[in-house]
Amino acid sequence: MTRRSFLKSASASTVALAGLSAAGAKNRPNIVVILSDDLGYGDVACYNPKSKIPTPELDRLAKEGLRFIDAHTPCGVCSPTRYGLLTGRYPWRGDLKSQVLWPYDRPLIEDGRLTLPAMLRSQGYATAAIGKWHLGWDWQTTDGSKVNSQVKLGDPQREIRNEFAKKVMWEKPAGGGPITKGFDYYFGVDLPNFPPYTFIENDRLTAAPSEQKPDKMFGWPGPMKPGWRLEGVLPELTRRAVKYVEEKSKSDKPFFLYFAMSSPHTPIAPDDDFKGKSGIGDYGDFVHQTDWSVGRVMDAIRASGKADNTIVVFTSDNGPENLTYPVLKETNHASQGPLRGAKRMLWEGGHRVPYIVWGPGRVPAGKTESEIVCHTDIMATVASITGYKLPNNAGEDSYDISAAWFGKKRSRAIREGTVHHSMNNEYALRQGEWVYIDSNGTHGPAEPEWWRERHGIKKHNEPGELFHLKEDLLEQKNLYSAYPDKVKQMKALLEKYKNDSRSVPPRR
């Protein structure tokens, strides 16, 4: 799909999404959060000069905005990070301590918990989520049963879940989704490799999943809309995001768009227009298409007449998938960039991600920012920008980092410490240049032995790991035994955060 045909399609399909102006909200900035899926720190050229993948749109975004070089997700996997971003709370404080949500799991965000979109909606914003949800649904069944009465949250149990799917009444509205968590509008998929294989609009499927996914198609078995194409997911999500920006820009009412991309997460499914464009195979092509998608949304924002009153945050939900290790071996493209680790892990590559803030006239252009930040901070930062006072029972792990977003001078670090979390419910603490990992190095899938040998990393018998990132960004030299006092101090702070209900000091 060419850029011209895409924009023509988006304009032709634009329909009115009504929104009345809200008193007092007229001059508040539009907020757009673009969350890519499994995009690595080294996949984007402006973060990795050795990247083999062309990312001109993200490179332009960085030139026009502020590029954070030490930004982190609250977990090394998907569902927890999305929970943390939308609630400002570390996800391990909730019910999901490890893994991710699997098909038909119940909603993860608790009833009554203030979310980022609900906060903005209370201030007169129009709010929309477009893209991947992966935070659970309440599916209606023929006998009223729920899958989590049979299987724990986050436990795959494929046979039980596949049997449960036979009882779901797909024609009925699904509860617990985005429109119950503060969003006025939703369009997307739960995730591209989970059933049902059809789009969801608000709380209903847009087409009946009357067939079963073919075994040869990537993903979990389950019901599928006839003619479903994995390659068609990202283009349609992009078109819908562009349409939303175009329509809402016609109103004086500010808007919040959470564009949760489905890429470059598996299935690696680049559209035909992008095949062969990266020169390093389907993964590179899909990252290149991800960059294109961001560019189309940014084109709509720049053309909206509201660009000077819009703030965009682009980032990723965790580090790159393990499949990027063979890509590295075959093509010399390092999705982790200069970091160690990948998705699910506690090393930097599992949770340090691209993070670009854009806002003409507000955000410094063409600069880099070294402040340590976490995705949970977006909630308190947006609250500060819009003049909302967060209560103490919301955003418990969300720091106001607006000073960093807007390039203001600070005399000290904004965060006292930042907790990292793995898929296996193991923890690490970052403080300044030090990172303490409360694990012996088995937090997630094993690294390829060839990678360890290439970088001279040997297995150790220490109960934990300690690295000084300024001197050892690749986390090669474990200093656990050399600095026992530092280990003791950081472990104590980590335990304090885990045992308290919040890491941010109580707000006055």
Secondary structure per residue as TSV (DSSP state, phi and psi in degrees):
chain	resnum	aa	ss	phi	psi
A	1	M	-	360.0	121.6
A	2	T	-	-78.6	162.5
A	3	R	H	-59.7	-43.9
A	4	R	H	-63.8	-46.2
A	5	S	H	-66.7	-33.4
A	6	F	H	-64.6	-49.6
A	7	L	H	-65.2	-35.7
A	8	K	H	-63.2	-42.8
A	9	S	H	-63.0	-42.4
A	10	A	H	-64.4	-42.7
A	11	S	H	-67.8	-40.0
A	12	A	H	-65.3	-30.1
A	13	S	T	-95.4	2.3
A	14	T	-	-64.2	130.6
A	15	V	-	-125.5	157.2
A	16	A	-	-69.5	125.4
A	17	L	-	-112.4	97.9
A	18	A	-	-60.2	143.0
A	19	G	-	-158.4	119.3
A	20	L	-	-85.8	144.5
A	21	S	-	-62.5	141.4
A	22	A	-	-107.1	133.9
A	23	A	T	-59.9	133.2
A	24	G	T	84.0	-7.8
A	25	A	-	-102.5	-5.7
A	26	K	T	-57.7	-40.0
A	27	N	T	-95.9	2.9
A	28	R	S	-75.6	142.0
A	29	P	-	-71.9	147.3
A	30	N	E	-66.2	144.3
A	31	I	E	-121.3	126.1
A	32	V	E	-125.0	122.2
A	33	V	E	-112.3	118.1
A	34	I	E	-107.6	115.6
A	35	L	E	-112.3	105.7
A	36	S	E	-76.0	169.5
A	37	D	S	-123.7	110.9
A	38	D	S	70.2	25.5
A	39	L	-	-82.5	126.8
A	40	G	-	-84.0	158.4
A	41	Y	T	-57.2	-33.6
A	42	G	T	-96.2	3.7
A	43	D	T	-76.7	-22.4
A	44	V	S	-99.8	130.0
A	45	A	T	-59.9	-37.0
A	46	C	T	-70.0	-12.4
A	47	Y	T	-100.4	-20.0
A	48	N	-	-142.3	96.7
A	49	P	T	-58.4	-19.3
A	50	K	T	-92.5	3.7
A	51	S	-	-59.0	139.9
A	52	K	-	-92.2	-3.1
A	53	I	S	-105.2	128.5
A	54	P	-	-72.5	125.0
A	55	T	-	-131.7	62.3
A	56	P	H	-63.9	-32.7
A	57	E	H	-70.7	-42.7
A	58	L	H	-71.4	-34.0
A	59	D	H	-63.3	-40.5
A	60	R	H	-64.7	-42.4
A	61	L	H	-58.0	-41.6
A	62	A	H	-66.8	-37.5
A	63	K	H	-66.6	-32.8
A	64	E	H	-90.6	-9.7
A	65	G	S	-133.6	-155.7
A	66	L	E	-115.1	125.1
A	67	R	E	-101.8	113.4
A	68	F	E	-83.1	134.4
A	69	I	E	-108.1	-0.5
A	70	D	E	-138.3	52.4
A	71	A	E	-103.7	144.6
A	72	H	E	-135.3	146.6
A	73	T	-	-85.0	154.5
A	74	P	S	-74.4	-10.1
A	75	C	S	-153.1	160.7
A	76	G	S	-86.1	8.3
A	77	V	S	-138.6	176.1
A	78	C	H	-71.8	-68.8
A	79	S	H	-53.1	-46.2
A	80	P	H	-60.3	-41.8
A	81	T	H	-62.3	-41.5
A	82	R	H	-64.2	-38.6
A	83	Y	H	-60.0	-47.4
A	84	G	H	-63.9	-39.9
A	85	L	H	-65.4	-43.1
A	86	L	H	-83.2	-13.6
A	87	T	H	-117.6	-15.5
A	88	G	S	70.4	23.1
A	89	R	S	-129.3	137.6
A	90	Y	-	-57.8	131.1
A	91	P	G	-65.9	-27.3
A	92	W	G	-70.2	-8.7
A	93	R	G	-76.3	-17.4
A	94	G	S	-91.4	-156.1
A	95	D	S	-82.8	-18.2
A	96	L	-	-99.3	101.5
A	97	K	-	-90.7	-21.7
A	98	S	S	-152.0	167.2
A	99	Q	S	66.0	-161.7
A	100	V	-	-129.9	176.7
A	101	L	-	-74.1	142.2
A	102	W	-	-110.6	171.2
A	103	P	T	-50.4	130.6
A	104	Y	T	77.1	6.8
A	105	D	-	-61.9	152.7
A	106	R	-	-71.1	167.6
A	107	P	-	-60.4	140.7
A	108	L	S	-89.9	-36.5
A	109	I	S	-74.5	125.4
A	110	E	-	-68.5	145.8
A	111	D	T	-60.1	135.5
A	112	G	T	87.7	-8.4
A	113	R	-	-80.5	130.6
A	114	L	-	-67.5	131.2
A	115	T	-	-114.1	165.1
A	116	L	H	-56.0	-49.3
A	117	P	H	-66.0	-36.9
A	118	A	H	-65.0	-38.5
A	119	M	H	-60.5	-45.1
A	120	L	H	-71.7	-38.0
A	121	R	H	-61.8	-35.3
A	122	S	T	-66.3	-16.0
A	123	Q	T	-101.9	11.7
A	124	G	T	94.8	11.3
A	125	Y	-	-81.6	144.9
A	126	A	E	-81.0	138.5
A	127	T	E	-130.0	136.6
A	128	A	E	-144.1	143.0
A	129	A	E	-115.2	126.3
A	130	I	E	-128.8	123.4
A	131	G	E	125.7	-145.6
A	132	K	E	-76.9	133.1
A	133	W	-	-98.8	-71.0
A	134	H	-	55.2	36.4
A	135	L	S	-125.0	16.8
A	136	G	-	93.5	153.3
A	137	W	-	-139.6	161.4
A	138	D	B	-110.6	91.0
A	139	W	-	-79.9	138.8
A	140	Q	-	-83.8	140.0
A	141	T	B	-125.6	163.9
A	142	T	T	-65.8	-27.3
A	143	D	T	-113.3	8.6
A	144	G	-	77.4	5.4
A	145	S	-	-79.8	160.0
A	146	K	-	-123.8	142.9
A	147	V	G	-61.9	-32.4
A	148	N	G	-80.4	2.8
A	149	S	G	-82.0	-12.3
A	150	Q	T	-111.9	-27.6
A	151	V	S	-141.7	142.4
A	152	K	-	-66.8	151.4
A	153	L	T	-56.3	125.8
A	154	G	T	85.3	1.9
A	155	D	-	-97.1	118.4
A	156	P	-	-55.7	-56.4
A	157	Q	-	39.1	67.0
A	158	R	H	-58.3	-44.6
A	159	E	H	-62.4	-43.5
A	160	I	H	-62.9	-45.1
A	161	R	H	-67.4	-39.1
A	162	N	H	-67.1	-34.9
A	163	E	H	-68.8	-39.6
A	164	F	H	-60.2	-37.9
A	165	A	H	-58.3	-28.3
A	166	K	T	-67.8	-18.1
A	167	K	T	-98.5	-7.4
A	168	V	B	-71.6	133.3
A	169	M	-	-93.4	92.4
A	170	W	T	-65.1	-21.0
A	171	E	T	-78.8	-10.6
A	172	K	S	-90.5	153.8
A	173	P	-	-65.4	145.3
A	174	A	-	-98.0	131.6
A	175	G	B	-90.0	170.1
A	176	G	S	76.1	5.5
A	177	G	S	-87.2	-163.5
A	178	P	G	-55.0	-39.4
A	179	I	G	-74.0	-5.5
A	180	T	G	-99.1	-2.7
A	181	K	T	-118.4	22.6
A	182	G	T	110.1	-4.0
A	183	F	-	-94.0	135.1
A	184	D	S	-73.2	-32.0
A	185	Y	E	-143.8	145.4
A	186	Y	E	-142.4	141.0
A	187	F	E	-145.8	129.9
A	188	G	E	167.8	-152.5
A	189	V	E	-131.4	153.9
A	190	D	S	-59.4	-56.1
A	191	L	-	-162.5	157.1
A	192	P	T	-69.2	-15.8
A	193	N	T	-109.9	14.7
A	194	F	S	-122.3	147.4
A	195	P	S	-75.4	160.2
A	196	P	-	-78.6	141.3
A	197	Y	B	-86.7	78.7
A	198	T	S	-167.2	160.7
A	199	F	-	-78.5	152.2
A	200	I	E	-117.7	131.3
A	201	E	E	-119.8	120.6
A	202	N	T	58.3	-104.0
A	203	D	T	-123.0	19.4
A	204	R	E	-133.4	149.5
A	205	L	E	-71.8	141.1
A	206	T	S	-80.2	-18.9
A	207	A	S	-151.3	145.0
A	208	A	-	-67.8	132.2
A	209	P	-	-84.4	78.2
A	210	S	-	-90.5	-2.6
A	211	E	E	-120.2	170.1
A	212	Q	E	-100.7	140.4
A	213	K	-	-57.2	132.3
A	214	P	-	-62.5	145.3
A	215	D	T	-59.8	-31.2
A	216	K	T	-75.0	-15.6
A	217	M	S	-82.8	136.0
A	218	F	S	-61.3	138.8
A	219	G	S	128.7	172.1
A	220	W	-	-66.4	139.1
A	221	P	S	-60.6	147.7
A	222	G	-	161.1	-179.2
A	223	P	E	-69.4	146.3
A	224	M	E	-142.1	144.4
A	225	K	-	-68.3	136.8
A	226	P	T	-56.3	134.7
A	227	G	T	82.0	8.6
A	228	W	-	-62.5	132.5
A	229	R	-	-123.1	125.0
A	230	L	G	-61.3	-33.8
A	231	E	G	-67.4	-16.9
A	232	G	G	-89.1	-6.9
A	233	V	H	-67.8	-56.9
A	234	L	H	-60.9	-43.9
A	235	P	H	-59.1	-39.8
A	236	E	H	-69.6	-40.5
A	237	L	H	-62.2	-40.3
A	238	T	H	-64.1	-44.9
A	239	R	H	-59.6	-41.2
A	240	R	H	-67.7	-38.1
A	241	A	H	-65.6	-43.1
A	242	V	H	-60.7	-45.0
A	243	K	H	-59.3	-41.4
A	244	Y	H	-63.9	-45.7
A	245	V	H	-60.9	-45.4
A	246	E	H	-60.2	-45.0
A	247	E	H	-72.2	-45.2
A	248	K	H	-70.5	-22.8
A	249	S	T	-70.4	-13.3
A	250	K	T	-80.5	-10.8
A	251	S	S	-105.5	155.2
A	252	D	S	-78.5	-11.5
A	253	K	S	-75.5	128.0
A	254	P	-	-68.0	157.6
A	255	F	E	-131.0	154.8
A	256	F	E	-121.5	121.7
A	257	L	E	-116.2	123.8
A	258	Y	E	-106.2	101.4
A	259	F	E	-99.0	97.4
A	260	A	E	-95.6	97.5
A	261	M	-	-67.8	156.7
A	262	S	-	-96.6	5.0
A	263	S	-	-130.6	158.4
A	264	P	S	-88.8	33.9
A	265	H	S	-57.0	151.3
A	266	T	S	-63.8	147.5
A	267	P	S	-70.6	136.5
A	268	I	-	-75.6	100.4
A	269	A	-	-135.3	68.6
A	270	P	-	-66.3	142.1
A	271	D	-	-69.0	160.7
A	272	D	G	-55.9	-35.4
A	273	D	G	-64.8	-14.7
A	274	F	G	-110.8	-7.4
A	275	K	T	-65.5	128.9
A	276	G	T	84.4	-3.9
A	277	K	S	-74.7	-27.7
A	278	S	S	-85.4	-27.8
A	279	G	S	83.8	1.2
A	280	I	S	-126.9	22.1
A	281	G	-	100.9	-175.2
A	282	D	H	-61.2	-38.0
A	283	Y	H	-61.7	-48.5
A	284	G	H	-61.0	-38.7
A	285	D	H	-63.5	-37.9
A	286	F	H	-72.0	-36.6
A	287	V	H	-64.0	-41.2
A	288	H	H	-61.8	-39.5
A	289	Q	H	-68.1	-35.4
A	290	T	H	-59.3	-45.1
A	291	D	H	-59.4	-44.1
A	292	W	H	-58.8	-43.2
A	293	S	H	-60.6	-46.0
A	294	V	H	-59.0	-40.4
A	295	G	H	-62.1	-35.8
A	296	R	H	-70.1	-37.8
A	297	V	H	-67.4	-41.3
A	298	M	H	-66.4	-36.2
A	299	D	H	-57.9	-43.4
A	300	A	H	-64.3	-39.6
A	301	I	H	-67.1	-44.5
A	302	R	H	-64.4	-32.1
A	303	A	T	-87.9	-2.5
A	304	S	T	-77.6	-18.4
A	305	G	T	82.3	-2.0
A	306	K	-	-117.6	11.9
A	307	A	G	-59.6	-37.2
A	308	D	G	-70.3	-9.7
A	309	N	G	-122.3	36.2
A	310	T	E	-134.1	137.3
A	311	I	E	-116.6	129.9
A	312	V	E	-117.3	135.4
A	313	V	E	-119.3	123.2
A	314	F	E	-112.9	134.0
A	315	T	E	-159.7	-166.5
A	316	S	E	-132.1	160.5
A	317	D	S	-86.6	-14.7
A	318	N	S	-178.1	-176.5
A	319	G	S	-73.6	-178.0
A	320	P	-	-74.4	154.8
A	321	E	-	-66.4	157.5
A	322	N	T	-60.9	-22.0
A	323	L	T	-61.2	-15.8
A	324	T	H	-76.9	-13.9
A	325	Y	H	-64.1	-48.6
A	326	P	H	-64.1	-30.5
A	327	V	H	-61.9	-43.1
A	328	L	H	-61.1	-44.8
A	329	K	H	-64.6	-36.2
A	330	E	H	-86.7	-32.2
A	331	T	H	-121.0	-9.3
A	332	N	-	66.7	23.5
A	333	H	-	-97.4	118.7
A	334	A	-	-99.3	103.3
A	335	S	T	-62.3	-26.5
A	336	Q	T	-80.4	-10.8
A	337	G	T	63.9	-130.5
A	338	P	T	-87.2	12.3
A	339	L	-	-101.3	164.6
A	340	R	-	-104.3	139.0
A	341	G	-	102.7	171.3
A	342	A	-	-147.5	-174.7
A	343	K	T	-44.0	141.5
A	344	R	T	86.4	-16.5
A	345	M	-	-98.4	164.7
A	346	L	S	-93.2	-14.5
A	347	W	S	-66.3	162.6
A	348	E	G	-54.0	-37.0
A	349	G	G	-64.3	-16.3
A	350	G	G	-80.3	-21.0
A	351	H	T	-144.4	-8.8
A	352	R	E	-84.6	125.5
A	353	V	E	-136.0	161.5
A	354	P	E	-58.9	144.6
A	355	Y	E	-157.0	107.9
A	356	I	E	-122.9	130.2
A	357	V	E	-111.1	132.4
A	358	W	E	-128.7	132.0
A	359	G	-	-171.9	93.4
A	360	P	T	-53.5	130.2
A	361	G	T	83.9	-13.3
A	362	R	T	-115.1	-46.5
A	363	V	S	-99.2	130.6
A	364	P	-	-57.3	139.8
A	365	A	S	-97.8	138.6
A	366	G	S	71.6	20.5
A	367	K	E	-109.3	164.7
A	368	T	E	-117.0	153.1
A	369	E	E	-131.3	128.4
A	370	S	-	-101.7	2.3
A	371	E	-	-58.0	137.0
A	372	I	-	-78.5	120.6
A	373	V	E	-132.5	162.1
A	374	C	E	-132.3	153.1
A	375	H	T	-61.1	-25.4
A	376	T	T	-62.7	-20.8
A	377	D	H	-74.5	-14.5
A	378	I	H	-61.2	-37.4
A	379	M	H	-64.0	-51.8
A	380	A	H	-67.0	-32.1
A	381	T	H	-67.5	-45.3
A	382	V	H	-66.4	-36.5
A	383	A	H	-60.4	-43.2
A	384	S	H	-63.3	-43.7
A	385	I	H	-64.2	-37.1
A	386	T	H	-95.2	0.3
A	387	G	T	79.6	26.2
A	388	Y	-	-98.2	133.4
A	389	K	-	-93.7	109.2
A	390	L	-	-69.5	133.4
A	391	P	-	-73.5	163.8
A	392	N	T	-72.4	-12.8
A	393	N	T	-97.9	22.3
A	394	A	S	-141.3	150.5
A	395	G	-	55.2	43.2
A	396	E	T	-63.8	-17.7
A	397	D	T	-124.5	28.6
A	398	S	-	-112.6	114.8
A	399	Y	-	-94.6	145.2
A	400	D	-	-76.9	107.5
A	401	I	-	-108.4	24.0
A	402	S	H	-59.9	-31.8
A	403	A	H	-60.4	-37.2
A	404	A	H	-73.0	-41.8
A	405	W	H	-57.0	-39.4
A	406	F	T	-102.5	11.4
A	407	G	T	71.3	26.3
A	408	K	-	-84.0	148.8
A	409	K	-	-70.3	142.1
A	410	R	-	-129.9	146.0
A	411	S	S	-91.1	-13.8
A	412	R	S	-154.0	169.4
A	413	A	-	-63.5	145.5
A	414	I	S	-73.9	-42.9
A	415	R	-	-93.9	135.1
A	416	E	S	-67.2	-42.4
A	417	G	-	-163.9	161.8
A	418	T	E	-131.5	127.6
A	419	V	E	-91.1	131.6
A	420	H	E	-105.9	150.4
A	421	H	E	-139.5	139.9
A	422	S	-	-104.6	171.3
A	423	M	T	-62.4	-25.4
A	424	N	T	-92.4	15.2
A	425	N	S	62.5	43.3
A	426	E	-	-115.1	158.0
A	427	Y	E	-127.1	155.7
A	428	A	E	-142.1	159.8
A	429	L	E	-129.7	128.9
A	430	R	E	-103.7	131.9
A	431	Q	E	-147.7	112.5
A	432	G	T	61.0	-132.6
A	433	E	T	-86.9	-1.4
A	434	W	E	-98.0	142.8
A	435	V	E	-132.2	127.5
A	436	Y	E	-108.4	126.0
A	437	I	E	-109.4	116.7
A	438	D	S	-85.6	57.5
A	439	S	S	-162.2	153.7
A	440	N	S	-87.4	10.5
A	441	G	S	104.5	17.4
A	442	T	-	-113.9	24.1
A	443	H	S	-83.2	81.3
A	444	G	S	117.2	-173.4
A	445	P	S	-60.8	149.9
A	446	A	-	-68.0	140.9
A	447	E	-	-69.4	149.7
A	448	P	-	-61.9	138.5
A	449	E	H	-62.8	-35.3
A	450	W	H	-62.9	-32.4
A	451	W	H	-69.5	-43.1
A	452	R	H	-61.7	-43.0
A	453	E	H	-64.6	-39.8
A	454	R	H	-59.6	-35.6
A	455	H	T	-105.9	10.0
A	456	G	T	65.9	32.2
A	457	I	-	-97.9	123.6
A	458	K	-	-111.7	150.4
A	459	K	-	-66.6	152.3
A	460	H	-	-132.3	171.3
A	461	N	-	-111.2	12.8
A	462	E	-	-73.3	150.2
A	463	P	S	-73.9	-12.7
A	464	G	S	-154.6	-173.9
A	465	E	E	-135.9	145.3
A	466	L	E	-138.0	127.2
A	467	F	E	-131.3	148.4
A	468	H	E	-106.8	104.9
A	469	L	T	-70.8	-26.4
A	470	K	T	-64.9	-35.9
A	471	E	T	-96.0	-17.8
A	472	D	-	-147.9	69.0
A	473	L	T	-63.4	-29.2
A	474	L	T	-80.8	-2.4
A	475	E	-	55.0	53.5
A	476	Q	-	-92.6	-33.0
A	477	K	S	-109.7	106.5
A	478	N	-	-76.4	117.9
A	479	L	-	-100.8	17.7
A	480	Y	T	-54.2	-48.5
A	481	S	T	-78.1	-25.0
A	482	A	T	-76.2	-24.9
A	483	Y	-	-130.8	68.2
A	484	P	H	-62.4	-33.9
A	485	D	H	-67.4	-39.7
A	486	K	H	-65.3	-41.9
A	487	V	H	-59.4	-46.1
A	488	K	H	-61.9	-44.2
A	489	Q	H	-65.5	-44.4
A	490	M	H	-73.4	-36.3
A	491	K	H	-63.4	-38.7
A	492	A	H	-64.6	-41.8
A	493	L	H	-67.3	-40.4
A	494	L	H	-58.6	-45.6
A	495	E	H	-65.2	-35.9
A	496	K	H	-60.4	-47.7
A	497	Y	H	-61.3	-40.7
A	498	K	H	-68.4	-35.5
A	499	N	H	-85.4	-26.9
A	500	D	S	-80.0	166.0
A	501	S	S	-86.6	-4.0
A	502	R	-	-156.2	158.3
A	503	S	S	-110.1	-20.1
A	504	V	S	-84.2	134.3
A	505	P	-	-55.6	146.9
A	506	P	-	-54.4	137.4
A	507	R	-	-82.3	142.2
A	508	R	-	-98.6	360.0
